[in-house]
């Protein structure tokens, strides 16, 4: 019995797990080196993660929207 929600395109939502795993796995960014323009790795990794998460969210949104 169908409840009116399409099941196609739900695989795109699994991409949202990748930025979460990157943020949760602390040993991957728990360091000061390498620095980027004098900014420790921890800080620019977190900023990069925000940008990557926004891009992944946009990809998932537009891919799921067209389904």
Gaussian input, Z-matrix of N, CA and C with variables (Angstrom, degrees):
# hf/3-21g

backbone

0 1
 N
 C     1     B1
 C     2     B2     1     A1
 N     3     B3     2     A2     1     D1
 C     4     B4     3     A3     2     D2
 C     5     B5     4     A4     3     D3
 N     6     B6     5     A5     4     D4
 C     7     B7     6     A6     5     D5
 C     8     B8     7     A7     6     D6
 N     9     B9     8     A8     7     D7
 C    10    B10     9     A9     8     D8
 C    11    B11    10    A10     9     D9
 N    12    B12    11    A11    10    D10
 C    13    B13    12    A12    11    D11
 C    14    B14    13    A13    12    D12
 N    15    B15    14    A14    13    D13
 C    16    B16    15    A15    14    D14
 C    17    B17    16    A16    15    D15
 N    18    B18    17    A17    16    D16
 C    19    B19    18    A18    17    D17
 C    20    B20    19    A19    18    D18
 N    21    B21    20    A20    19    D19
 C    22    B22    21    A21    20    D20
 C    23    B23    22    A22    21    D21
 N    24    B24    23    A23    22    D22
 C    25    B25    24    A24    23    D23
 C    26    B26    25    A25    24    D24
 N    27    B27    26    A26    25    D25
 C    28    B28    27    A27    26    D26
 C    29    B29    28    A28    27    D27
 N    30    B30    29    A29    28    D28
 C    31    B31    30    A30    29    D29
 C    32    B32    31    A31    30    D30
 N    33    B33    32    A32    31    D31
 C    34    B34    33    A33    32    D32
 C    35    B35    34    A34    33    D33
 N    36    B36    35    A35    34    D34
 C    37    B37    36    A36    35    D35
 C    38    B38    37    A37    36    D36
 N    39    B39    38    A38    37    D37
 C    40    B40    39    A39    38    D38
 C    41    B41    40    A40    39    D39
 N    42    B42    41    A41    40    D40
 C    43    B43    42    A42    41    D41
 C    44    B44    43    A43    42    D42
 N    45    B45    44    A44    43    D43
 C    46    B46    45    A45    44    D44
 C    47    B47    46    A46    45    D45
 N    48    B48    47    A47    46    D46
 C    49    B49    48    A48    47    D47
 C    50    B50    49    A49    48    D48
 N    51    B51    50    A50    49    D49
 C    52    B52    51    A51    50    D50
 C    53    B53    52    A52    51    D51
 N    54    B54    53    A53    52    D52
 C    55    B55    54    A54    53    D53
 C    56    B56    55    A55    54    D54
 N    57    B57    56    A56    55    D55
 C    58    B58    57    A57    56    D56
 C    59    B59    58    A58    57    D57
 N    60    B60    59    A59    58    D58
 C    61    B61    60    A60    59    D59
 C    62    B62    61    A61    60    D60
 N    63    B63    62    A62    61    D61
 C    64    B64    63    A63    62    D62
 C    65    B65    64    A64    63    D63
 N    66    B66    65    A65    64    D64
 C    67    B67    66    A66    65    D65
 C    68    B68    67    A67    66    D66
 N    69    B69    68    A68    67    D67
 C    70    B70    69    A69    68    D68
 C    71    B71    70    A70    69    D69
 N    72    B72    71    A71    70    D70
 C    73    B73    72    A72    71    D71
 C    74    B74    73    A73    72    D72
 N    75    B75    74    A74    73    D73
 C    76    B76    75    A75    74    D74
 C    77    B77    76    A76    75    D75
 N    78    B78    77    A77    76    D76
 C    79    B79    78    A78    77    D77
 C    80    B80    79    A79    78    D78
 N    81    B81    80    A80    79    D79
 C    82    B82    81    A81    80    D80
 C    83    B83    82    A82    81    D81
 N    84    B84    83    A83    82    D82
 C    85    B85    84    A84    83    D83
 C    86    B86    85    A85    84    D84
 N    87    B87    86    A86    85    D85
 C    88    B88    87    A87    86    D86
 C    89    B89    88    A88    87    D87
 N    90    B90    89    A89    88    D88
 C    91    B91    90    A90    89    D89
 C    92    B92    91    A91    90    D90
 N    93    B93    92    A92    91    D91
 C    94    B94    93    A93    92    D92
 C    95    B95    94    A94    93    D93
 N    96    B96    95    A95    94    D94
 C    97    B97    96    A96    95    D95
 C    98    B98    97    A97    96    D96
 N    99    B99    98    A98    97    D97
 C   100   B100    99    A99    98    D98
 C   101   B101   100   A100    99    D99
 N   102   B102   101   A101   100   D100
 C   103   B103   102   A102   101   D101
 C   104   B104   103   A103   102   D102
 N   105   B105   104   A104   103   D103
 C   106   B106   105   A105   104   D104
 C   107   B107   106   A106   105   D105
 N   108   B108   107   A107   106   D106
 C   109   B109   108   A108   107   D107
 C   110   B110   109   A109   108   D108
 N   111   B111   110   A110   109   D109
 C   112   B112   111   A111   110   D110
 C   113   B113   112   A112   111   D111
 N   114   B114   113   A113   112   D112
 C   115   B115   114   A114   113   D113
 C   116   B116   115   A115   114   D114
 N   117   B117   116   A116   115   D115
 C   118   B118   117   A117   116   D116
 C   119   B119   118   A118   117   D117
 N   120   B120   119   A119   118   D118
 C   121   B121   120   A120   119   D119
 C   122   B122   121   A121   120   D120
 N   123   B123   122   A122   121   D121
 C   124   B124   123   A123   122   D122
 C   125   B125   124   A124   123   D123
 N   126   B126   125   A125   124   D124
 C   127   B127   126   A126   125   D125
 C   128   B128   127   A127   126   D126
 N   129   B129   128   A128   127   D127
 C   130   B130   129   A129   128   D128
 C   131   B131   130   A130   129   D129
 N   132   B132   131   A131   130   D130
 C   133   B133   132   A132   131   D131
 C   134   B134   133   A133   132   D132
 N   135   B135   134   A134   133   D133
 C   136   B136   135   A135   134   D134
 C   137   B137   136   A136   135   D135
 N   138   B138   137   A137   136   D136
 C   139   B139   138   A138   137   D137
 C   140   B140   139   A139   138   D138
 N   141   B141   140   A140   139   D139
 C   142   B142   141   A141   140   D140
 C   143   B143   142   A142   141   D141
 N   144   B144   143   A143   142   D142
 C   145   B145   144   A144   143   D143
 C   146   B146   145   A145   144   D144
 N   147   B147   146   A146   145   D145
 C   148   B148   147   A147   146   D146
 C   149   B149   148   A148   147   D147
 N   150   B150   149   A149   148   D148
 C   151   B151   150   A150   149   D149
 C   152   B152   151   A151   150   D150
 N   153   B153   152   A152   151   D151
 C   154   B154   153   A153   152   D152
 C   155   B155   154   A154   153   D153
 N   156   B156   155   A155   154   D154
 C   157   B157   156   A156   155   D155
 C   158   B158   157   A157   156   D156
 N   159   B159   158   A158   157   D157
 C   160   B160   159   A159   158   D158
 C   161   B161   160   A160   159   D159
 N   162   B162   161   A161   160   D160
 C   163   B163   162   A162   161   D161
 C   164   B164   163   A163   162   D162
 N   165   B165   164   A164   163   D163
 C   166   B166   165   A165   164   D164
 C   167   B167   166   A166   165   D165
 N   168   B168   167   A167   166   D166
 C   169   B169   168   A168   167   D167
 C   170   B170   169   A169   168   D168
 N   171   B171   170   A170   169   D169
 C   172   B172   171   A171   170   D170
 C   173   B173   172   A172   171   D171
 N   174   B174   173   A173   172   D172
 C   175   B175   174   A174   173   D173
 C   176   B176   175   A175   174   D174
 N   177   B177   176   A176   175   D175
 C   178   B178   177   A177   176   D176
 C   179   B179   178   A178   177   D177
 N   180   B180   179   A179   178   D178
 C   181   B181   180   A180   179   D179
 C   182   B182   181   A181   180   D180
 N   183   B183   182   A182   181   D181
 C   184   B184   183   A183   182   D182
 C   185   B185   184   A184   183   D183
 N   186   B186   185   A185   184   D184
 C   187   B187   186   A186   185   D185
 C   188   B188   187   A187   186   D186
 N   189   B189   188   A188   187   D187
 C   190   B190   189   A189   188   D188
 C   191   B191   190   A190   189   D189
 N   192   B192   191   A191   190   D190
 C   193   B193   192   A192   191   D191
 C   194   B194   193   A193   192   D192
 N   195   B195   194   A194   193   D193
 C   196   B196   195   A195   194   D194
 C   197   B197   196   A196   195   D195
 N   198   B198   197   A197   196   D196
 C   199   B199   198   A198   197   D197
 C   200   B200   199   A199   198   D198

   B1=1.4490
   B2=1.5260
   B3=1.2892
   B4=1.4595
   B5=1.5298
   B6=1.3276
   B7=1.4677
   B8=1.5274
   B9=1.3262
   B10=1.4516
   B11=1.5173
   B12=1.3238
   B13=1.4638
   B14=1.5190
   B15=1.3221
   B16=1.4612
   B17=1.5271
   B18=1.3170
   B19=1.4587
   B20=1.5233
   B21=1.3179
   B22=1.4539
   B23=1.5181
   B24=1.3035
   B25=1.4461
   B26=1.5124
   B27=1.3073
   B28=1.4626
   B29=1.5230
   B30=1.3037
   B31=1.4616
   B32=1.5160
   B33=1.3216
   B34=1.4605
   B35=1.5156
   B36=1.3197
   B37=1.4645
   B38=1.5271
   B39=1.3207
   B40=1.4730
   B41=1.5293
   B42=1.3220
   B43=1.4655
   B44=1.5246
   B45=1.3270
   B46=1.4595
   B47=1.5251
   B48=1.3060
   B49=1.4626
   B50=1.5279
   B51=1.3215
   B52=1.4706
   B53=1.5310
   B54=1.3276
   B55=1.4690
   B56=1.5271
   B57=1.3223
   B58=1.4712
   B59=1.5225
   B60=1.3157
   B61=1.4708
   B62=1.5276
   B63=1.3108
   B64=1.4625
   B65=1.5219
   B66=1.3245
   B67=1.4664
   B68=1.5224
   B69=1.3172
   B70=1.4645
   B71=1.5281
   B72=1.3229
   B73=1.4600
   B74=1.5335
   B75=1.3159
   B76=1.4668
   B77=1.5344
   B78=1.3307
   B79=1.4734
   B80=1.5256
   B81=1.3175
   B82=1.4692
   B83=1.5227
   B84=1.3250
   B85=1.4673
   B86=1.5201
   B87=1.3033
   B88=1.4568
   B89=1.5316
   B90=1.3275
   B91=1.4617
   B92=1.5330
   B93=1.3021
   B94=1.4591
   B95=1.5172
   B96=1.3011
   B97=1.4631
   B98=1.5100
   B99=1.2702
   B100=1.4513
   B101=1.5317
   B102=1.2900
   B103=1.4615
   B104=1.5253
   B105=1.3068
   B106=1.4568
   B107=1.5149
   B108=1.3088
   B109=1.4673
   B110=1.5256
   B111=1.3361
   B112=1.4534
   B113=1.5214
   B114=1.3377
   B115=1.4634
   B116=1.5219
   B117=1.3246
   B118=1.4629
   B119=1.5324
   B120=1.3240
   B121=1.4603
   B122=1.5196
   B123=1.3235
   B124=1.4644
   B125=1.5221
   B126=1.3240
   B127=1.4573
   B128=1.5205
   B129=1.3376
   B130=1.4553
   B131=1.5201
   B132=1.3231
   B133=1.4631
   B134=1.5308
   B135=1.3254
   B136=1.4574
   B137=1.5332
   B138=1.3194
   B139=1.4582
   B140=1.5251
   B141=1.3098
   B142=1.4561
   B143=1.5268
   B144=1.3136
   B145=1.4593
   B146=1.5288
   B147=1.3210
   B148=1.4634
   B149=1.5283
   B150=1.3244
   B151=1.4648
   B152=1.5262
   B153=1.3307
   B154=1.4644
   B155=1.5247
   B156=1.3232
   B157=1.4607
   B158=1.5279
   B159=1.3116
   B160=1.4692
   B161=1.5257
   B162=1.3191
   B163=1.4599
   B164=1.5314
   B165=1.3269
   B166=1.4676
   B167=1.5223
   B168=1.3255
   B169=1.4566
   B170=1.5250
   B171=1.3178
   B172=1.4667
   B173=1.5244
   B174=1.3200
   B175=1.4700
   B176=1.5187
   B177=1.3159
   B178=1.4722
   B179=1.5205
   B180=1.3046
   B181=1.4559
   B182=1.5214
   B183=1.3340
   B184=1.4524
   B185=1.5292
   B186=1.3255
   B187=1.4632
   B188=1.5180
   B189=1.3161
   B190=1.4598
   B191=1.5280
   B192=1.3144
   B193=1.4568
   B194=1.5279
   B195=1.3112
   B196=1.4605
   B197=1.5161
   B198=1.2822
   B199=1.4783
   B200=1.4847
   A1=108.75
   A2=116.04
   A3=121.24
   A4=110.08
   A5=115.15
   A6=119.11
   A7=111.95
   A8=116.87
   A9=120.49
   A10=115.17
   A11=118.62
   A12=120.34
   A13=108.76
   A14=117.12
   A15=119.57
   A16=110.98
   A17=116.09
   A18=120.32
   A19=111.55
   A20=117.02
   A21=119.97
   A22=109.79
   A23=117.04
   A24=121.14
   A25=115.01
   A26=118.39
   A27=119.86
   A28=112.26
   A29=117.48
   A30=120.95
   A31=113.16
   A32=116.53
   A33=120.72
   A34=112.01
   A35=116.94
   A36=120.58
   A37=112.44
   A38=117.08
   A39=119.82
   A40=111.85
   A41=117.66
   A42=120.05
   A43=111.91
   A44=116.81
   A45=119.96
   A46=112.28
   A47=117.20
   A48=121.44
   A49=110.62
   A50=117.54
   A51=120.87
   A52=113.27
   A53=120.51
   A54=118.35
   A55=112.85
   A56=116.43
   A57=119.59
   A58=110.42
   A59=116.13
   A60=119.57
   A61=111.12
   A62=117.10
   A63=120.55
   A64=111.41
   A65=117.42
   A66=120.86
   A67=111.95
   A68=116.89
   A69=120.79
   A70=111.74
   A71=117.79
   A72=121.62
   A73=109.07
   A74=116.32
   A75=123.69
   A76=113.51
   A77=120.74
   A78=118.33
   A79=114.39
   A80=117.78
   A81=119.25
   A82=112.35
   A83=118.86
   A84=120.54
   A85=113.44
   A86=117.84
   A87=121.99
   A88=110.12
   A89=115.81
   A90=120.41
   A91=109.85
   A92=114.99
   A93=120.97
   A94=110.02
   A95=116.88
   A96=122.10
   A97=109.63
   A98=121.40
   A99=129.51
   A100=111.58
   A101=115.12
   A102=119.42
   A103=109.44
   A104=115.84
   A105=122.11
   A106=106.99
   A107=116.53
   A108=123.06
   A109=111.12
   A110=116.35
   A111=121.68
   A112=114.33
   A113=117.06
   A114=121.09
   A115=108.60
   A116=118.35
   A117=120.36
   A118=112.04
   A119=114.80
   A120=122.45
   A121=112.27
   A122=117.77
   A123=121.06
   A124=111.81
   A125=117.47
   A126=121.28
   A127=112.48
   A128=117.42
   A129=116.79
   A130=111.25
   A131=118.92
   A132=121.25
   A133=109.80
   A134=116.95
   A135=120.64
   A136=111.00
   A137=117.17
   A138=120.35
   A139=110.59
   A140=117.46
   A141=121.32
   A142=110.78
   A143=116.80
   A144=121.21
   A145=111.50
   A146=117.48
   A147=120.55
   A148=110.05
   A149=117.17
   A150=120.87
   A151=111.80
   A152=116.97
   A153=121.08
   A154=110.31
   A155=117.18
   A156=121.01
   A157=110.68
   A158=117.02
   A159=119.93
   A160=110.62
   A161=117.78
   A162=120.97
   A163=111.37
   A164=116.65
   A165=120.14
   A166=110.36
   A167=117.07
   A168=120.39
   A169=111.04
   A170=117.39
   A171=120.73
   A172=111.14
   A173=117.13
   A174=120.71
   A175=110.41
   A176=116.69
   A177=120.69
   A178=110.53
   A179=117.90
   A180=121.30
   A181=111.41
   A182=116.83
   A183=119.68
   A184=111.98
   A185=117.90
   A186=119.94
   A187=111.39
   A188=117.52
   A189=120.82
   A190=111.28
   A191=117.08
   A192=121.56
   A193=111.27
   A194=117.74
   A195=121.81
   A196=112.45
   A197=118.72
   A198=121.87
   A199=111.32
   D1=132.42
   D2=-178.21
   D3=-95.40
   D4=139.90
   D5=178.28
   D6=-101.31
   D7=12.15
   D8=175.36
   D9=92.75
   D10=-3.15
   D11=178.54
   D12=-101.67
   D13=129.32
   D14=179.81
   D15=-71.02
   D16=139.26
   D17=179.10
   D18=-94.49
   D19=-6.81
   D20=178.24
   D21=-75.73
   D22=143.50
   D23=176.23
   D24=86.38
   D25=3.60
   D26=-179.83
   D27=-74.82
   D28=-17.23
   D29=178.76
   D30=-63.57
   D31=-26.01
   D32=178.53
   D33=-62.19
   D34=-29.94
   D35=-177.64
   D36=-66.64
   D37=-21.67
   D38=177.87
   D39=-66.50
   D40=-21.42
   D41=176.40
   D42=-64.55
   D43=-25.10
   D44=179.95
   D45=-69.86
   D46=-15.33
   D47=178.91
   D48=-73.73
   D49=-30.78
   D50=-175.87
   D51=-60.17
   D52=-49.58
   D53=177.26
   D54=-63.87
   D55=-32.34
   D56=177.87
   D57=-64.59
   D58=-43.71
   D59=178.52
   D60=-65.34
   D61=-37.31
   D62=178.60
   D63=-64.60
   D64=-33.04
   D65=179.18
   D66=-80.15
   D67=-33.01
   D68=-175.92
   D69=-79.25
   D70=-30.56
   D71=-177.47
   D72=-81.38
   D73=82.91
   D74=-172.87
   D75=-62.51
   D76=-39.40
   D77=-179.28
   D78=-57.91
   D79=-19.06
   D80=179.86
   D81=-71.49
   D82=-23.89
   D83=-178.02
   D84=-130.95
   D85=16.06
   D86=-179.43
   D87=-86.20
   D88=70.13
   D89=178.55
   D90=-158.54
   D91=164.31
   D92=177.73
   D93=-94.68
   D94=-37.76
   D95=-179.11
   D96=-92.53
   D97=146.47
   D98=0.31
   D99=-82.83
   D100=147.92
   D101=177.70
   D102=-92.89
   D103=153.49
   D104=177.89
   D105=-126.76
   D106=108.17
   D107=-176.91
   D108=57.43
   D109=37.34
   D110=178.41
   D111=84.26
   D112=-1.53
   D113=179.90
   D114=-93.57
   D115=127.02
   D116=179.72
   D117=-60.46
   D118=153.18
   D119=-176.22
   D120=-54.71
   D121=-41.91
   D122=-178.33
   D123=-53.93
   D124=-44.82
   D125=-175.21
   D126=-72.84
   D127=-44.79
   D128=-178.23
   D129=-75.86
   D130=-23.18
   D131=173.21
   D132=-66.33
   D133=-43.65
   D134=179.63
   D135=-64.06
   D136=-41.29
   D137=177.85
   D138=-65.87
   D139=-42.33
   D140=176.64
   D141=-62.43
   D142=-37.95
   D143=179.00
   D144=-64.69
   D145=-35.62
   D146=175.90
   D147=-63.43
   D148=-44.56
   D149=179.99
   D150=-66.75
   D151=-41.73
   D152=178.45
   D153=-64.96
   D154=-41.37
   D155=178.99
   D156=-63.14
   D157=-40.27
   D158=177.45
   D159=-64.44
   D160=-40.49
   D161=179.21
   D162=-66.97
   D163=-43.35
   D164=178.84
   D165=-64.41
   D166=-40.90
   D167=178.27
   D168=-62.56
   D169=-40.25
   D170=177.89
   D171=-64.96
   D172=-42.21
   D173=178.40
   D174=-61.50
   D175=-46.83
   D176=179.79
   D177=-63.85
   D178=-41.93
   D179=180.00
   D180=-60.25
   D181=-51.16
   D182=-177.21
   D183=-70.27
   D184=-33.90
   D185=177.52
   D186=-69.01
   D187=-40.77
   D188=-179.65
   D189=-75.79
   D190=-28.65
   D191=-179.82
   D192=-67.77
   D193=-34.72
   D194=-176.94
   D195=-81.35
   D196=-6.84
   D197=-179.39
   D198=-84.33

